[in-house]
């Protein structure tokens, strides 16, 4: 098992946490994160969608500065 630290926008993490609680109940964020990592590794379409999202976010950040 690996422990890691990630930097995520506070508001985005709050929305994620609320969604996990609504859909799966409390204390399930680790399970959801592990499932997301596995899906990312196995599903090329998910990887492509995330790549597109990252590029859009980076473009927005550049336009804000």
Secondary structure, DSSP 8 states (H G I E B T S, - for coil): ---------HHHHHHHHHHHHHHH-TT-HHHHHHHHHHHHHH-HHHHHHHHHHHHHHHHHHHHH-
